[in-house]
Structure formats: C-alpha cells, structure tokens
Amino acid sequence: MAYFNVPEIDYTRYSNRQLAAVPLAVLAVALLVLSGSFLVYGTPVSLGMDFAGGSELTVQTTTPQSEIPAAFDEQPESVTSAGGNEYIVRFSSTDAQTLGDQAEQNLEQDGNAEIVQMTSSTSASFGQQSQQTALLGLVVAFLGMSAVAFLLFRTFVPSIAIVISAFSDLMIPLAFMRLVGIPLSLGTVAGLLMLIGYSVDSDILLNNHILRRSGDFYESTHRAMRTGVTMTVTSMAAMLVMGVTAFVFGIELLASIGIILFVGLAADLMNTYMLNLSLLRWYKFEGIRS
C-alpha cells in the first residue's frame, strides 16, 4: 500500500487540553448552530421532500430558469437545472396534478418533447414516518458502533474516545448542512451513515496501534497516521471529485453527498488526531496506575 508523506508531528509540544480544545470548540459551535436552528425553525436541519412532504416536477422547457416560478400559482421551493433544458421544480404542496397542469399551460414547449417529464409527491404523514425511520437508523447505527468499540477495547476511556469522535463527526456535517442549505433527505442520511463507518475505522486504527502494538506511544501514533491519513485524504479527494462532477452535471443529490462526506472526513481527521489522541495519551500516561 502506498502512503502519503505524513510528517511526524511533535505532539510533545502540546498539552492534552490544547489538543482537545480545537475539536471541542468546533463541536460546541456545531451544537450551537443545530440548537439555534431547532429553536427558530423547529428542526436542527432543513428537511427535504422525503421528510417534509411536497411535490417534485421534472420539466423540459425553453422557458428561462429564472422565469419558471412565474408559471405556477404557488412559489416553488427550488428550481434546479438537470442539464440542457430540463429542470427539477420542487414545491411544498402535494397537489402534483394541479402543478403539472399549470406547467403544461404556462411553460414553453421544447420541440416535440412533453413539458412535464415526471411528477412525484410525498404526503406530510408519510414524510414524517420516513423521518422517524431514518432517525432510528442513525441511532441504531451509532449505538451499534459504540457497542463494537466497547467490546473491542473493554476499557472506558479508549472506547468513549471513539464514541465522542464519531458523535462530533456527525454533528459538524449536520451543522454545515444547515449553514449552506443542504436539506436532509434519504440520500444525505445514507452519507451520514457512511461517515459513522469512516469514523470508526480511523479511530479503531489509532487505538489499536497505540494500545495493542509494540513501540513507543508517538512511534505508534505516527505509524497509525501513515495509514489513517492516507485512507482519509484519498477518500476526501474522491468525494470532492464526485461532488464537483455531480454539481457540474446537475446531479444535486450526489453533489450533496459528496460535499457532506468531504466535510465529515475533514472533521474526522481533526477529531481522530487531536481529540481522540489527547484522550488516549491521558489514558496511557496518567489514567493507568500501576
């Protein structure tokens, strides 16, 4: 396996409090954003049509994108280009039939192609059920990850370090989603579930090298970083390319997943090699008493 040239950081220059301060401060800001959003809007992040309900029309028209909202009696939530003269128009209303009729009457036809290519709608009650199911999936995945961490190390501090890092890896992308307006949907929930797996992988790698393999603490840390940073940075590059490519081609969901994973993996680098490491160092040199 090839490795990036990961520099050997002189961790002895920093106290455990200094290492933990930055990731904990970022986590605190993320929780503040999510809490403020919940108090103001009723949800920590904006909900997509999968969870809030609504209608979605795929239309093909020569009408300019900026003029499409005027074709409907109801103001669309968003109008997104899907490439060429095709657009995805989303509404909070679930009356897809009426919206489709308005599109046929008021939008300009693109040659012989039908104006309304596809319609879909989700009721508010079904969206709420999907929201509860997705939340349950995230909770079960997180609890399962926590149980695996405790079973592997069977010691409180190393296990709780993994749990805290994974929790932060979820909260930071969620706050980012609220700030940039990425809605929570079934697709973005799948991205968050992937983040749990990435987080556990890098944290267990670090814990295993330090606690179970021979060598000095800092030597083991650098050995783990060579593998962990290589994996994470490679994944970040792949997610960034996917996100940019999907954005260029108008594939909104893939673009959202790519940027969420990129932000989450960047947070994972910080949490693993600052927060998790500070807890492991405290446990190794101060927590264990002979």
C-alpha positions as CSV (number, residue, x, y, z in Angstrom):
1,M,0.0,0.0,0.0
2,A,1.3,3.4,-0.9
3,Y,1.4,6.2,1.7
4,F,1.4,9.9,1.6
5,N,4.5,11.6,3.2
6,V,2.8,12.2,6.5
7,P,5.1,14.4,8.7
8,E,5.9,13.2,12.2
9,I,4.1,15.8,14.4
10,D,5.8,16.7,17.6
11,Y,2.9,16.1,19.9
12,T,5.0,16.7,23.0
13,R,4.8,20.4,22.3
14,Y,1.1,20.4,23.1
15,S,-0.8,19.5,26.3
16,N,-3.8,17.3,26.2
17,R,-6.0,20.3,26.9
18,Q,-4.5,22.2,23.9
19,L,-5.1,19.2,21.6
20,A,-8.7,18.7,22.7
21,A,-9.6,22.4,22.8
22,V,-9.9,23.0,19.0
23,P,-12.1,19.9,18.1
24,L,-14.3,20.6,21.2
25,A,-14.7,24.2,20.3
26,V,-15.7,23.2,16.7
27,L,-18.2,20.7,18.2
28,A,-19.6,23.4,20.5
29,V,-20.2,25.7,17.6
30,A,-21.9,22.9,15.6
31,L,-24.2,22.1,18.5
32,L,-25.0,25.8,18.9
33,V,-25.9,26.1,15.2
34,L,-28.1,23.0,15.4
35,S,-29.7,24.1,18.7
36,G,-30.4,27.6,17.3
37,S,-31.9,26.1,14.2
38,F,-34.2,23.9,16.3
39,L,-35.4,26.8,18.3
40,V,-36.0,29.0,15.3
41,Y,-37.2,26.6,12.6
42,G,-38.4,23.5,14.7
43,T,-35.8,21.2,13.1
44,P,-32.0,21.1,13.5
45,V,-31.5,20.9,9.7
46,S,-33.8,21.8,6.9
47,L,-35.9,18.8,5.7
48,G,-36.1,17.7,2.1
49,M,-39.2,16.4,0.4
50,D,-38.6,12.9,1.6
51,F,-39.2,14.0,5.2
52,A,-41.3,17.2,4.9
53,G,-43.6,16.2,2.1
54,G,-44.2,18.0,-1.1
55,S,-44.2,17.6,-4.9
56,E,-41.4,17.5,-7.5
57,L,-41.8,18.1,-11.2
58,T,-39.3,17.4,-13.9
59,V,-40.0,19.7,-16.8
60,Q,-38.4,20.2,-20.2
61,T,-38.9,23.7,-21.5
62,T,-37.3,26.5,-23.3
63,T,-38.6,29.0,-20.7
64,P,-35.6,30.5,-18.9
65,Q,-34.9,29.1,-15.4
66,S,-35.5,32.5,-13.8
67,E,-39.0,32.7,-15.3
68,I,-40.2,29.2,-14.4
69,P,-41.5,30.1,-10.9
70,A,-43.9,32.6,-12.5
71,A,-45.7,29.8,-14.3
72,F,-47.1,28.5,-11.1
73,D,-49.7,29.9,-8.7
74,E,-47.5,28.5,-5.8
75,Q,-44.0,29.7,-5.3
76,P,-41.6,26.8,-5.8
77,E,-39.2,25.8,-3.0
78,S,-36.4,25.5,-5.6
79,V,-35.7,25.2,-9.3
80,T,-32.7,23.1,-10.2
81,S,-31.1,22.6,-13.6
82,A,-30.9,18.9,-14.6
83,G,-28.9,19.5,-17.8
84,G,-29.9,21.0,-21.1
85,N,-33.5,22.4,-21.0
86,E,-34.6,20.1,-18.2
87,Y,-35.3,21.4,-14.7
88,I,-36.4,19.9,-11.4
89,V,-39.0,22.1,-9.7
90,R,-39.9,21.4,-6.0
91,F,-43.0,22.6,-4.1
92,S,-44.2,22.2,-0.5
93,S,-47.7,21.4,-1.9
94,T,-48.6,17.8,-2.6
95,D,-51.1,18.6,-5.4
96,A,-48.8,17.4,-8.2
97,Q,-51.7,17.1,-10.7
98,T,-52.6,20.8,-10.5
99,L,-49.0,21.9,-10.6
100,G,-48.4,19.7,-13.7
101,D,-51.4,21.3,-15.4
102,Q,-50.0,24.8,-14.7
103,A,-46.7,23.7,-16.1
104,E,-48.3,22.4,-19.3
105,Q,-50.3,25.7,-19.7
106,N,-47.7,28.3,-18.9
107,L,-44.2,26.9,-19.9
108,E,-42.9,26.9,-23.4
109,Q,-42.5,23.5,-25.1
110,D,-39.1,22.3,-26.2
111,G,-39.7,21.0,-29.7
112,N,-41.9,17.9,-29.6
113,A,-40.9,16.9,-26.1
114,E,-43.6,16.8,-23.4
115,I,-43.2,19.6,-20.9
116,V,-43.8,17.5,-17.8
117,Q,-41.4,14.6,-17.9
118,M,-42.1,13.2,-14.4
119,T,-44.0,14.1,-11.3
120,S,-43.8,12.7,-7.7
121,S,-45.3,13.7,-4.4
122,T,-44.9,12.7,-0.8
123,S,-47.5,13.3,1.8
124,A,-46.6,15.0,5.1
125,S,-47.6,12.0,7.1
126,F,-45.5,9.6,5.0
127,G,-42.6,12.1,5.2
128,Q,-42.9,12.1,9.0
129,Q,-42.8,8.3,9.1
130,S,-39.7,8.3,6.8
131,Q,-38.1,10.9,9.1
132,Q,-38.7,8.7,12.2
133,T,-37.3,5.6,10.3
134,A,-34.2,7.5,9.2
135,L,-33.6,8.8,12.7
136,L,-34.0,5.3,14.1
137,G,-31.5,4.0,11.6
138,L,-28.9,6.7,12.6
139,V,-29.4,6.0,16.3
140,V,-29.2,2.2,15.9
141,A,-26.0,2.6,13.8
142,F,-24.4,4.9,16.3
143,L,-25.3,2.6,19.3
144,G,-24.1,-0.4,17.3
145,M,-20.8,1.4,16.7
146,S,-20.5,2.3,20.4
147,A,-21.1,-1.3,21.4
148,V,-18.4,-2.6,19.0
149,A,-15.9,0.0,20.4
150,F,-16.6,-1.2,24.0
151,L,-16.4,-4.9,23.0
152,L,-13.1,-4.4,21.2
153,F,-11.3,-2.4,23.9
154,R,-13.3,-3.2,27.0
155,T,-11.9,-0.1,28.7
156,F,-13.8,3.1,29.3
157,V,-11.5,5.9,28.1
158,P,-10.4,4.4,24.7
159,S,-13.9,3.3,23.9
160,I,-15.5,6.7,24.9
161,A,-12.9,8.5,22.8
162,I,-14.2,6.6,19.7
163,V,-17.8,7.4,20.6
164,I,-17.1,11.1,21.2
165,S,-15.1,11.4,17.9
166,A,-17.9,9.7,15.9
167,F,-20.5,12.0,17.5
168,S,-18.6,15.0,16.5
169,D,-18.1,13.6,13.0
170,L,-21.9,13.6,12.7
171,M,-22.7,16.9,14.3
172,I,-20.2,19.0,12.3
173,P,-21.6,18.0,8.9
174,L,-25.1,18.4,10.1
175,A,-24.3,22.0,11.2
176,F,-22.6,22.6,7.8
177,M,-25.8,21.3,6.1
178,R,-27.9,23.9,8.0
179,L,-25.5,26.7,7.2
180,V,-25.2,26.1,3.4
181,G,-28.9,25.0,3.0
182,I,-28.4,21.3,2.1
183,P,-31.7,19.5,3.1
184,L,-31.8,16.3,5.0
185,S,-33.1,13.5,2.7
186,L,-32.8,9.7,2.4
187,G,-29.7,10.2,0.3
188,T,-27.9,12.5,2.7
189,V,-28.8,10.2,5.6
190,A,-27.0,7.5,3.7
191,G,-24.0,9.8,3.5
192,L,-24.1,10.3,7.3
193,L,-24.3,6.6,7.9
194,M,-21.2,6.2,5.8
195,L,-19.5,8.8,8.0
196,I,-20.1,6.6,11.0
197,G,-18.2,3.8,9.3
198,Y,-15.3,6.0,8.2
199,S,-15.0,7.5,11.8
200,V,-15.0,4.1,13.5
201,D,-12.4,2.8,11.0
202,S,-9.9,5.6,11.6
203,D,-10.4,5.7,15.4
204,I,-10.1,2.0,15.9
205,L,-6.9,2.0,13.7
206,L,-5.4,4.7,16.0
207,N,-6.5,2.9,19.2
208,N,-5.3,-0.4,18.1
209,H,-1.8,0.8,17.1
210,I,-1.3,2.7,20.4
211,L,-2.8,0.1,22.8
212,R,-2.1,-3.2,21.3
213,R,1.0,-2.9,19.2
214,S,4.6,-2.7,20.4
215,G,6.5,0.6,20.2
216,D,6.7,4.0,21.8
217,F,3.4,6.0,22.0
218,Y,4.5,8.6,19.5
219,E,6.0,6.0,17.2
220,S,2.8,4.1,17.2
221,T,0.8,7.3,16.6
222,H,2.9,8.1,13.5
223,R,2.5,4.6,12.2
224,A,-1.2,4.8,12.6
225,M,-1.3,8.2,10.9
226,R,0.6,7.0,7.9
227,T,-2.2,4.5,7.2
228,G,-5.1,6.5,8.5
229,V,-4.3,9.9,6.9
230,T,-3.6,8.2,3.6
231,M,-7.0,6.5,3.7
232,T,-8.9,9.6,4.8
233,V,-7.3,12.1,2.4
234,T,-7.7,9.6,-0.5
235,S,-11.4,9.3,0.4
236,M,-11.7,13.1,0.7
237,A,-10.2,13.6,-2.8
238,A,-12.7,11.0,-4.2
239,M,-15.7,12.7,-2.5
240,L,-14.6,16.1,-3.7
241,V,-14.2,15.0,-7.3
242,M,-17.6,13.2,-7.1
243,G,-19.3,16.3,-5.6
244,V,-17.8,18.7,-8.2
245,T,-18.6,16.4,-11.1
246,A,-22.2,15.9,-9.9
247,F,-22.6,19.6,-9.4
248,V,-21.4,20.3,-13.0
249,F,-23.8,17.8,-14.4
250,G,-26.7,18.9,-12.3
251,I,-27.0,15.8,-10.1
252,E,-27.9,17.5,-6.9
253,L,-28.1,14.5,-4.6
254,L,-24.7,13.1,-5.5
255,A,-23.2,16.6,-5.1
256,S,-24.7,17.0,-1.7
257,I,-23.5,13.6,-0.5
258,G,-20.0,14.3,-1.9
259,I,-19.7,17.6,0.0
260,I,-21.1,16.2,3.2
261,L,-18.7,13.3,3.2
262,F,-15.8,15.7,2.4
263,V,-16.6,17.9,5.3
264,G,-17.2,14.9,7.6
265,L,-13.9,13.3,6.7
266,A,-12.1,16.6,7.3
267,A,-13.7,16.7,10.7
268,D,-12.7,13.1,11.3
269,L,-9.1,13.9,10.7
270,M,-9.3,16.7,13.3
271,N,-11.2,14.6,15.8
272,T,-9.1,11.4,15.4
273,Y,-5.6,13.0,15.6
274,M,-6.4,15.7,18.2
275,L,-9.4,14.8,20.3
276,N,-9.1,11.0,20.3
277,L,-5.3,11.2,20.6
278,S,-5.4,13.6,23.6
279,L,-7.7,11.2,25.5
280,L,-5.5,8.2,24.6
281,R,-2.4,10.0,25.8
282,W,-4.1,11.0,29.0
283,Y,-5.2,7.3,29.5
284,K,-1.7,5.9,28.6
285,F,0.4,8.2,30.8
286,E,-2.0,9.4,33.5
287,G,-5.1,7.2,33.5
288,I,-3.4,3.9,34.0
289,R,-1.9,3.5,37.5
290,S,0.4,0.6,38.4
